[in-house]
Amino acid sequence: MTDSIEITIAYYTKKGQDILGTVNNRTNLTADEIIHFGEEMAIIEYKLTALEVAKEN
């Protein structure tokens, strides 16, 4: 079970890095895009937190 949690953590970490890379490399983001990316990052961070808790238990 721990292996699948580690794989999932790696997956969501990569997804978060991809979003940050997109936001940091673009200079013409609209407010809607910023909000969208922020919401996506919040979801990813929530999932990562839950996975870290599951890994500890």
N, C-alpha and C positions, 0 to 999 in steps of 0.2 A: 504493500500500500504506500509506503514511504517513497518508493521509486516513482509511482504515478504522480504523487504530490509534487515531487521535485521537478518532474518533467512539466507539469502544469505551471508551476511557479516560473520556470525558465521561459515557457511560452508567453505568459502574461507580462513578464519582465521585458521580453523582446518587443511585444506589441506596444508597451508603454514607451520604450525607447524609439520605436518607429514614429509614434505620434509626436514625441518631443522633437525628433529630427525634422519632421515635416513642419512643425510650427516654427522652429528656430531657423529653418532654411528659407522660409517664405517671408517676403516683405510686404505682400499685398493681401493679407488676410482680412476678410470682412468680420464684422462683429459677430455675425451668425456662425461663421466658421470657428472663431475663437470659442464661442459658447459650446459649439458642438464638440470640439476637441477637448475642452474642459470637462464636459459631461462624460466623454469616453474615458478620460484619464481618471475621473472619480470612480467610475465603474471598475476599471482595472485595479485601482488602488484598494477598493473594497474587497475585490476577489483575492488579491494578494494577501491582504490582512487575514482574511478568513482561512486561506491556505496555510499561512504561517501558524495560526492558532491550531489548525488541524494537525499540522506536522509535529507540534509540540505535545499534543495529547496522544 
